[in-house]
Amino acid sequence: MSGFPWQSAFEIREQVAVGSASAVEVTRAYLARAEELNTTLACFLTIDHEGALAAAAQVDHKRAAGEALGPLAGVPIAVKDNLCTRGVRTTCASKILGEYVPPYDAHVVEALRASGAVLLGKTNLDEFAMGSSNENSAFANVHNPWALDRAPGGSSGGSAAATAAGLAPLALGSDTGGSVRQPAAFCGITAIKPTYGRVSRYGLVAFASSLDQVGPMARSVREASQLLEVVAGHDRRDATSAERDTGNYLAACDRGVKGLRVGVVRDLLDGLQDAEVRASVESALGALEQEGAILVDVALPHAQHAVSVYYLIATAEASSNLARFDGIRYGLRVPGKDLTETYTKTRAEGFGPEVRRRIMLGTYALSAGYYDAFYLKAQRVRTLIRRDYDTAFEHCDVVCTPTTPTPAFALGEKTSDPLEMYLADIFTLPPSLAGLPAISTPSGLSGGGLPVGLQLVAPPFEEEVLCSVAQAVEDQCGLLSTHPSALP
Amino acid sequence: MSRGRICYVRRPMADPKITLEQVLHVAKLARLTLSDEEARQMQEQLDAILGYMEGLDDLDVSEVPPTFHSIPMDAPLRPDVPERCSDRSETLAQAPASEAGGYAVPLVLEVDS
């Protein structure tokens, strides 16, 4: 096996297919690395040795029998621990689901298994995917492989850090308001938030149902695009799953950007306080222009309201979705003297501070007398944010912004002030609210050696153009040949 | 976005957006219990968040329709074909308590005999 641990998913599949490495050999190497580095990084909540080796053995058996191999045959992958895996603990990084073992696989997990991918284990996250730093995990703080005192981002922080640290070439996360894009930016990898409806949520533990999507994460744009092809597609078990043909995302990576119009949100860029992030985005834009893209100025005048709108809508939906965790049918139960006390004790003990805060905010926004002033108003402003994009896309094919206002902040820096943490999501929230596909890909390193992420947003179901433009960014400014320096 | 949007000024608590009494009421609706200290902290944090959200009042959206679904789609129907549901014992295996093929729960009603 050559190139370990930085080989791509394509190289691993090729090695397995031609027989220069067995899938079991590859899996053993990644399991050992995951086991070793997890004590430092805390990326995984569960490492599934047995399941991974069994899946790898199956791939080797298929090859020996001369059967056709799937597109990810023998490729190790890390899966966020809010995606159900049959027989493997799925905790959502919450005490309330600490021992939960799902009796079924999520749709995307089924798709991975069918593709021959080897699931190494379940990755750490902010409890129920609520957070931007992974510090809301009930079990452990993930550390950023580029600087161990920095946050990996959230909520898919474990998936991002595992990919960046070479514990797996691929990972799946979920994205409600930026939860694959923001950690991808912080950890120097690529992540795609597909169009709402592109990927089935069957088996994804629900947070905010009008926003949640499953998203691929990888060190390169091509690998993320390949993974999207594997998990995308209609699934009748998710009523919001779109009946659309899956695109040719991998092929789109080679289409170039000649003549594509890239929308630049000038006032957002000029308002950035972090000069390094601004310079990084400007240099990526310059590189795109050199490759033949046309830069046009566009405006998103209502994006400034996205934090308010998102934290009303997402918390309202969360307060409803999380009502199911009551200690009756699964998960933790803390017995009380009657049913009501059983509910309240279970929920008070089972949910961490951020989840309780969001349930409270959402319940308040939906409660009698406040619905019109908060929830309904937020849904109306959401329309304005969506219309901003409609107008922008009359003039451009993709809208470009930074993914985050700053590179990775320090662990502990924002934990005492929830609102400060929410405000850091300002760039990833608007496309989520509009249901649009978005990608984050590295545009370089800051002076302090931390990755900076560039976000591209496209019209509904136009993921292919995201792959084309992101690939050009990666070719010109990417981090593929640079590996995190803080790894022990 | 103007620079001022990323920063915010903590407002004095003299005119809170949410009172302690409201916090306790919402906690009851959400089936959560909060200690005195947790309730006080929750009030302070929700107050700051709701204070920030007052920025939405700058917009007149009375004529703007709400977006409940970002991507318009029809409610799909699937063929009405019977299929096996999941295995009962496997499902009940995840229950904190089960009895006689069902979920066991604390007493709901007390009936005098």
Interface residues (C-beta under 8 A of the other chain):
Chain A: Y100 V101 P102 P103 Y104 T195 Y196 G197 S210 L211 R236 A239 T240 A242 E243 D267 L268 G271 Q273 H302 A303 Q304 H305 V307 S308 V309 Y311 L312 S319 A323 D326 G327 I328 R329 Y330 G331 L332 R333 P335 G336 K337 D338 L339 T340 T342 Y343 T344 K345 R347 A348 F351 R356 R357 I359 M360 L361 T363 Y364 S367 F374 L376 K377 A378 Q379 R380 V381 R382 T383 L384 R386 P405 D417 P418 L419 Y422 L423 I426 L433 A434 G435 L436 P460
Chain B: M1 S2 R3 R5 I6 Y8 I18 Q22 V23 V26 A27 L29 A30 R31 L32 T33 L34 M42 Q45 L46 A48 I49 Y52 M53 G55 L56 L59 V61 V64 P65 P66 T67 F68 H69 S70 I71 M73 A75 P76 R78 S86 D87 E90 T91 A93 Q94 A95 P96 A97 Y103 V105 P106 L107 V108
